[in-house]
Amino acid sequence: MLPPASSSWVEEHRCAVWRYLRLLGASADEADDLSQETLLAGCVAERPPGERAGPFLRGIARNHWLRTRRWWRRRREREVALAVDELWSTTMEPNAGEDLLDQLRHCVQLLQPRARQALEMHYRDGLGWHDIAAQLGQKLNGTKTLAQRARQALRACIERRTT
């Protein structure tokens, strides 16, 4: 339980922090959670007095909000990693994945040339999607869709070959 001075300080700034988070783009539920985290961090820290409390809390709130955005951006990467782990555990042979690599190489050769080229440029050559789109003469979204479909085709091909 917070001391009475902290309770009044929290109540004084709660609505402003919540509204600031909503303005940043947080949903109402997300703003509720982030406001609580922000105000708790503010109570634990050395609170600045008066007019400096608002900018101080907005800085904490912004950092919490940005951290959740980075988490969601990495969510897709975590999903891919989990899928790879699942595929690895179901197809792994004692030869440390050499069979899986052979299957992948075979499946890559079955891709349409443009899709294979996009994946090679990204994964082998390390190019970003903007550069790949420019080299292929496509829009960025079209290139990303092409790569996404190619990865799905590779996964389906490998799964067919392992079952």
C-alpha positions as a printed NumPy array, in Angstrom:
array([[  0.   ,   0.   ,   0.   ],
       [  1.239,   3.44 ,  -0.902],
       [  1.722,   6.113,   1.76 ],
       [ -1.   ,   8.799,   1.715],
       [  1.288,  11.332,   0.021],
       [  1.893,   8.889,  -2.828],
       [ -1.808,   8.129,  -3.188],
       [ -2.693,  11.765,  -3.694],
       [  0.244,  12.209,  -6.102],
       [ -0.914,   9.188,  -8.133],
       [ -4.495,  10.45 ,  -8.218],
       [ -3.311,  13.879,  -9.311],
       [ -1.431,  12.495, -12.346],
       [ -3.372,   9.321, -13.222],
       [ -5.731,  10.797, -15.828],
       [ -3.032,  12.832, -17.553],
       [ -0.753,   9.79 , -17.905],
       [ -3.634,   7.661, -19.223],
       [ -4.628,  10.322, -21.764],
       [ -1.022,  10.74 , -22.863],
       [ -0.739,   6.992, -23.501],
       [ -3.984,   7.017, -25.491],
       [ -2.621,   9.877, -27.565],
       [  0.482,   7.78 , -28.286],
       [ -1.799,   5.065, -29.659],
       [ -2.315,   2.702, -26.738],
       [ -5.681,   0.985, -26.481],
       [ -7.77 ,   1.791, -23.4  ],
       [ -6.811,  -1.485, -21.707],
       [ -3.168,  -1.031, -22.611],
       [ -3.265,   2.547, -21.314],
       [ -4.711,   1.27 , -18.018],
       [ -1.859,  -1.219, -17.598],
       [  0.864,   1.173, -18.708],
       [ -0.498,   3.96 , -16.489],
       [ -0.236,   1.699, -13.478],
       [  3.328,   0.719, -14.376],
       [  4.248,   4.347, -14.986],
       [  2.783,   5.629, -11.744],
       [  4.321,   2.803,  -9.744],
       [  7.725,   3.59 , -11.254],
       [  7.117,   7.252, -10.459],
       [  6.337,   6.466,  -6.833],
       [  9.432,   4.319,  -6.443],
       [ 11.712,   6.902,  -8.071],
       [ 12.713,  10.245,  -6.679],
       [  9.624,  12.202,  -7.749],
       [ 10.229,  15.694,  -9.066],
       [  7.992,  18.31 ,  -7.48 ],
       [  5.259,  20.365,  -9.057],
       [  5.334,  21.132, -12.766],
       [  8.253,  18.79 , -13.461],
       [  6.215,  15.735, -12.421],
       [  4.217,  15.748, -15.683],
       [  7.204,  15.594, -18.069],
       [  8.867,  13.068, -15.755],
       [  5.846,  10.741, -15.877],
       [  5.354,  11.212, -19.617],
       [  8.943,  10.112, -20.154],
       [  8.373,   6.962, -18.113],
       [  5.063,   6.294, -19.881],
       [  6.629,   6.787, -23.316],
       [  9.43 ,   4.342, -22.473],
       [  6.94 ,   1.724, -21.246],
       [  4.833,   2.185, -24.373],
       [  7.853,   1.925, -26.682],
       [  8.95 ,  -1.25 , -24.905],
       [  5.566,  -2.856, -25.611],
       [  5.818,  -1.821, -29.268],
       [  9.216,  -3.46 , -29.609],
       [  7.775,  -6.576, -27.987],
       [  4.936,  -6.755, -30.51 ],
       [  7.318,  -6.171, -33.419],
       [  9.408,  -9.08 , -32.249],
       [  6.304, -11.226, -31.813],
       [  6.424, -12.382, -35.449],
       [ 10.073, -13.294, -35.047],
       [  9.219, -15.325, -31.944],
       [  6.437, -17.097, -33.843],
       [  8.875, -18.015, -36.597],
       [ 11.395, -19.213, -34.027],
       [  8.78 , -21.406, -32.358],
       [  7.762, -22.864, -35.722],
       [ 11.406, -23.583, -36.511],
       [ 11.872, -25.237, -33.117],
       [  8.798, -27.38 , -33.685],
       [  9.92 , -28.353, -37.174],
       [ 13.425, -29.053, -35.906],
       [ 12.241, -31.304, -33.102],
       [  9.934, -33.295, -35.368],
       [ 12.393, -33.703, -38.247],
       [ 15.797, -33.675, -36.58 ],
       [ 17.978, -36.633, -37.305],
       [ 21.172, -37.519, -35.462],
       [ 23.169, -35.86 , -38.28 ],
       [ 22.575, -32.372, -36.802],
       [ 20.07 , -31.275, -39.42 ],
       [ 22.015, -32.101, -42.592],
       [ 18.958, -33.942, -43.939],
       [ 16.828, -30.904, -43.213],
       [ 19.299, -28.658, -45.032],
       [ 19.265, -30.997, -48.009],
       [ 15.464, -30.849, -48.016],
       [ 15.555, -27.07 , -47.802],
       [ 18.009, -26.83 , -50.692],
       [ 15.756, -29.08 , -52.782],
       [ 12.644, -27.063, -51.897],
       [ 14.377, -23.75 , -52.682],
       [ 15.069, -25.044, -56.192],
       [ 11.33 , -25.706, -56.626],
       [ 10.395, -22.068, -55.935],
       [  9.462, -19.716, -58.727],
       [ 12.617, -17.887, -59.915],
       [ 11.463, -14.452, -58.708],
       [ 10.595, -15.772, -55.231],
       [ 13.89 , -17.673, -54.996],
       [ 15.773, -14.549, -56.082],
       [ 14.042, -12.396, -53.437],
       [ 14.845, -14.859, -50.646],
       [ 18.443, -15.27 , -51.793],
       [ 18.941, -11.518, -51.963],
       [ 17.574, -11.136, -48.444],
       [ 19.038, -14.143, -46.631],
       [ 22.223, -14.814, -48.594],
       [ 23.161, -11.287, -49.65 ],
       [ 21.739,  -9.471, -46.609],
       [ 19.744,  -6.908, -48.59 ],
       [ 16.796,  -5.106, -47.044],
       [ 13.291,  -5.391, -48.474],
       [ 13.392,  -1.846, -49.905],
       [ 16.514,  -2.672, -51.932],
       [ 15.092,  -5.982, -53.081],
       [ 11.853,  -4.341, -54.198],
       [ 13.821,  -1.776, -56.192],
       [ 15.957,  -4.443, -57.866],
       [ 12.922,  -6.578, -58.709],
       [ 10.959,  -3.557, -59.932],
       [  8.167,  -4.168, -57.43 ],
       [  6.491,  -2.25 , -54.668],
       [  7.692,  -2.962, -51.133],
       [  4.466,  -4.66 , -50.048],
       [  4.495,  -6.868, -53.134],
       [  8.035,  -7.985, -52.375],
       [  7.22 ,  -8.748, -48.752],
       [  4.158, -10.743, -49.84 ],
       [  6.26 , -12.63 , -52.377],
       [  8.785, -13.535, -49.664],
       [  6.073, -14.523, -47.196],
       [  4.459, -16.855, -49.731],
       [  7.843, -18.297, -50.644],
       [  8.585, -19.074, -46.984],
       [  5.181, -20.721, -46.635],
       [  5.869, -22.795, -49.755],
       [  9.247, -23.853, -48.338],
       [  7.717, -24.899, -45.064],
       [  4.976, -26.887, -46.815],
       [  7.533, -28.538, -49.094],
       [  9.751, -29.565, -46.172],
       [  6.775, -30.854, -44.205],
       [  5.664, -32.95 , -47.206],
       [  9.138, -34.403, -47.592],
       [  9.466, -35.303, -43.898],
       [  6.148, -37.069, -43.527]])
